[in-house]
Amino acid sequence: MAPACSNPLKADDEHLRGNTLQAYAYQPLLSRHIRLLGIEDSEELHIIHVSLNSAPAYTALSYTWNGELVDQPITVDRSSLKVINNFRVALPHLIKAAKTQYLWVDGLCINQEDDREKAVQVPLMQEIYASCSECLIWLGKSTPEGETAFDAIPRIRRNLQLYDASRVWDMEGIGLKSPGTIDSSLWKGLTDIFSRPWFKRIWTFQEAVIPPEIFLLFGDRVLAFDDIVPLADPLLTHFTSLQYFHANDGSLKGQSLWVAFVKTMHIHKSRTSGSRFQNCFNTLRMLYFTRPWHSTNPLDKIYGLLGLTDPSLPMFLTVDYSKSAIQVSIEISKWYLEHGGDLFILNLASSLRYTDLVYSGLPSWAPFFGNLGSHWCIGVIWQRFRTGVSDSRQMKPATTTTEQKLHVRGLRVDEVSHIVPCIGGKYKTQAEKC
């Protein structure tokens, strides 16, 4: 066999020269064991198996797949292991920035071809990120404008503590009436940073909430996540004002920076809240506000958040990628009916079905969690509407499901036979209106 290449990023060069490396073969993991990528010698990467209970200090990675093919070879344990291009590009920057000698990377440390292993490892991700020494958030390769903005963030943060936000934007040359705001390097750089796919993906939320420390990695530049938190709310307000002020030239149309600003605020709030979403009702709220974020697999709209939910949900719901999104939606609905103590989930189930094909097999009392509607946030729904009120003699309603029907006892409304969607205020009968 030809000698292995010494540089882990040169496996593809070896292939081009005819020195093909043997493909890396994953070995089975023991119970509660994980894999770590050793980077103490950047020229000789290797993988070790360790127990979560006694793992050495390691750095977890949060990054995005973006639907990339797993076709970029790197050298690990003198073998060729294929990864996505985004990770291959990140690797030398990670090696340079990490404070530890080991990395945990989902696309490499979990055998993505083995659904049985994924079903075991995904539920462990809450512990994996909680046990890491730090988490590096890879935003991607830097750009000149992005570097300008990245370097300016600590300064802007300090000034926001001293001055009104509108004055800070004027000082930075990106105020509402500043000449050339939209074309300035700073605004283009801020747009570049907050438009990165990381801010729009579902998995990255719990990966940023759970770890003890998190840092943004933009090329070779490193910044504490806490540095961008004070900018999120002022930038959201400023961005909205700029869209209105520059409405005629269309410069800001189509930009979705609000997603990044809102997500940053949610991450900060969740990191500073001891309880996070650990009750059933707040778990439903989280499933709602995360709905604009993307996942390649609809099941990850749920699986990607299990580390933050009420503890009863991961115990009730088995991670299984062979299930359909309809099956998982029904299971979550049954979980809430059993553990939630009310029928609020029927509030969500009242969303319209787009097509019979999409929702085939979904009962009327179960929301489709793979693609939740936006109707929940309309005004009074959160505060004033709850379907079913517990009887004072029985604090928790008793629910049973038979085939597609939901039966409820212990409520002033004994049985909800079906949900009537609200369509433009048009009702056939007074009962529908009620």
RAJOCOR-V12862 format. One record per residue. N is the residue number from 0. SS is DSSP state (a for helix, b for strand, c for the rest). D_CENTER is the distance of its C-alpha to the mean C-alpha in whole Angstrom. Layout:
N;SS;D_CENTER + N;SS;D_CENTER
//
This chain:
0;c;43 + 1;c;42 + 2;c;41 + 3;c;37 + 4;c;36 + 5;c;35 + 6;c;32 + 7;a;29 + 8;a;28 + 9;a;32 + 10;a;31 + 11;a;31 + 12;a;34 + 13;a;36 + 14;a;36 + 15;a;37 + 16;c;40 + 17;c;41 + 18;c;40 + 19;c;37 + 20;c;35 + 21;c;34 + 22;b;31 + 23;c;29 + 24;c;29 + 25;c;27 + 26;c;29 + 27;c;28 + 28;c;26 + 29;c;27 + 30;c;26 + 31;c;23 + 32;b;24 + 33;b;21 + 34;b;22 + 35;b;22 + 36;b;23 + 37;b;26 + 38;c;26 + 39;c;29 + 40;c;31 + 41;c;29 + 42;c;32 + 43;c;32 + 44;c;28 + 45;b;28 + 46;b;26 + 47;b;27 + 48;b;26 + 49;b;26 + 50;b;26 + 51;c;23 + 52;c;26 + 53;c;27 + 54;c;25 + 55;c;26 + 56;c;24 + 57;c;21 + 58;b;18 + 59;b;15 + 60;b;13 + 61;b;10 + 62;c;10 + 63;c;10 + 64;c;12 + 65;c;13 + 66;c;15 + 67;c;17 + 68;c;20 + 69;c;21 + 70;c;24 + 71;b;24 + 72;b;26 + 73;b;27 + 74;b;29 + 75;b;28 + 76;c;31 + 77;c;33 + 78;b;32 + 79;b;29 + 80;b;26 + 81;b;24 + 82;b;20 + 83;c;19 + 84;a;20 + 85;a;17 + 86;a;17 + 87;a;21 + 88;a;21 + 89;a;19 + 90;a;21 + 91;a;24 + 92;a;22 + 93;a;21 + 94;a;24 + 95;a;25 + 96;a;23 + 97;c;22 + 98;c;24 + 99;c;24 + 100;c;26 + 101;b;23 + 102;b;20 + 103;b;17 + 104;c;15 + 105;a;14 + 106;a;15 + 107;a;19 + 108;a;19 + 109;c;18 + 110;c;20 + 111;c;18 + 112;c;22 + 113;c;22 + 114;a;20 + 115;a;22 + 116;a;21 + 117;a;17 + 118;a;18 + 119;a;19 + 120;a;17 + 121;a;14 + 122;a;15 + 123;a;16 + 124;a;13 + 125;a;13 + 126;a;16 + 127;a;16 + 128;a;13 + 129;a;16 + 130;a;19 + 131;c;18 + 132;c;20 + 133;b;18 + 134;b;14 + 135;b;15 + 136;b;12 + 137;b;14 + 138;b;14 + 139;b;17 + 140;c;20 + 141;c;22 + 142;c;24 + 143;a;27 + 144;a;26 + 145;a;23 + 146;a;25 + 147;a;27 + 148;a;24 + 149;a;22 + 150;a;26 + 151;a;26 + 152;a;23 + 153;a;25 + 154;a;28 + 155;a;27 + 156;a;25 + 157;a;29 + 158;a;30 + 159;a;28 + 160;a;29 + 161;a;33 + 162;c;33 + 163;c;32 + 164;a;29 + 165;a;31 + 166;a;33 + 167;a;31 + 168;a;30 + 169;a;34 + 170;a;34 + 171;c;31 + 172;c;33 + 173;c;30 + 174;c;32 + 175;c;32 + 176;c;36 + 177;c;35 + 178;c;37 + 179;c;34 + 180;c;31 + 181;c;29 + 182;c;31 + 183;c;31 + 184;a;29 + 185;a;27 + 186;a;26 + 187;a;25 + 188;a;23 + 189;a;21 + 190;a;20 + 191;a;19 + 192;a;17 + 193;a;15 + 194;c;15 + 195;c;13 + 196;a;11 + 197;a;8 + 198;a;8 + 199;a;7 + 200;b;5 + 201;c;2 + 202;a;3 + 203;a;4 + 204;a;4 + 205;a;6 + 206;a;7 + 207;a;8 + 208;a;10 + 209;c;12 + 210;c;14 + 211;c;17 + 212;c;17 + 213;b;15 + 214;b;16 + 215;b;15 + 216;b;17 + 217;b;19 + 218;c;21 + 219;c;24 + 220;b;23 + 221;b;21 + 222;b;20 + 223;b;19 + 224;c;16 + 225;a;18 + 226;a;20 + 227;a;18 + 228;a;17 + 229;a;21 + 230;a;20 + 231;a;17 + 232;a;20 + 233;a;23 + 234;a;21 + 235;a;20 + 236;a;23 + 237;a;25 + 238;a;23 + 239;a;24 + 240;a;27 + 241;a;28 + 242;a;27 + 243;a;29 + 244;a;32 + 245;c;31 + 246;c;31 + 247;c;34 + 248;c;33 + 249;c;30 + 250;c;28 + 251;c;25 + 252;c;25 + 253;c;22 + 254;c;20 + 255;c;16 + 256;a;16 + 257;a;16 + 258;a;12 + 259;a;11 + 260;a;14 + 261;a;13 + 262;a;9 + 263;a;11 + 264;a;13 + 265;a;11 + 266;a;10 + 267;a;14 + 268;a;15 + 269;a;13 + 270;a;14 + 271;a;17 + 272;c;18 + 273;c;19 + 274;c;18 + 275;c;15 + 276;c;14 + 277;c;17 + 278;c;19 + 279;a;19 + 280;a;19 + 281;a;16 + 282;a;14 + 283;a;15 + 284;a;15 + 285;a;11 + 286;a;11 + 287;a;13 + 288;a;11 + 289;c;8 + 290;c;10 + 291;c;10 + 292;c;7 + 293;b;8 + 294;c;8 + 295;c;12 + 296;c;12 + 297;c;12 + 298;c;12 + 299;a;9 + 300;a;8 + 301;a;10 + 302;a;10 + 303;c;6 + 304;c;7 + 305;c;11 + 306;c;11 + 307;c;11 + 308;c;13 + 309;c;17 + 310;a;18 + 311;a;20 + 312;a;17 + 313;a;17 + 314;a;21 + 315;a;21 + 316;c;19 + 317;c;19 + 318;c;17 + 319;c;19 + 320;c;18 + 321;c;21 + 322;c;21 + 323;c;20 + 324;a;18 + 325;a;21 + 326;a;21 + 327;a;18 + 328;a;18 + 329;a;22 + 330;a;21 + 331;a;19 + 332;a;21 + 333;a;24 + 334;a;22 + 335;a;22 + 336;a;25 + 337;a;26 + 338;a;24 + 339;c;24 + 340;c;27 + 341;c;27 + 342;c;27 + 343;c;24 + 344;a;22 + 345;a;25 + 346;a;24 + 347;a;21 + 348;a;23 + 349;c;25 + 350;c;23 + 351;c;25 + 352;c;25 + 353;c;25 + 354;c;27 + 355;c;29 + 356;c;27 + 357;c;24 + 358;c;24 + 359;c;27 + 360;c;27 + 361;c;25 + 362;c;27 + 363;c;28 + 364;c;26 + 365;c;23 + 366;c;20 + 367;c;18 + 368;c;15 + 369;c;14 + 370;c;15 + 371;c;15 + 372;c;18 + 373;c;18 + 374;a;21 + 375;a;20 + 376;a;20 + 377;c;24 + 378;c;26 + 379;c;27 + 380;a;25 + 381;a;23 + 382;a;26 + 383;a;29 + 384;c;28 + 385;c;28 + 386;c;30 + 387;c;32 + 388;c;33 + 389;b;34 + 390;c;38 + 391;c;39 + 392;c;41 + 393;c;38 + 394;c;34 + 395;c;32 + 396;c;33 + 397;b;33 + 398;b;32 + 399;b;33 + 400;b;31 + 401;b;34 + 402;c;33 + 403;c;31 + 404;b;33 + 405;b;32 + 406;b;34 + 407;b;34 + 408;b;37 + 409;c;37 + 410;b;36 + 411;c;38 + 412;c;37 + 413;c;38 + 414;c;36 + 415;c;34 + 416;c;35 + 417;c;33 + 418;c;31 + 419;c;32 + 420;c;30 + 421;c;31 + 422;c;32 + 423;c;33 + 424;c;36 + 425;c;38 + 426;c;39 + 427;c;42 + 428;c;43 + 429;a;43 + 430;a;41 + 431;a;38 + 432;a;38 + 433;c;38
//
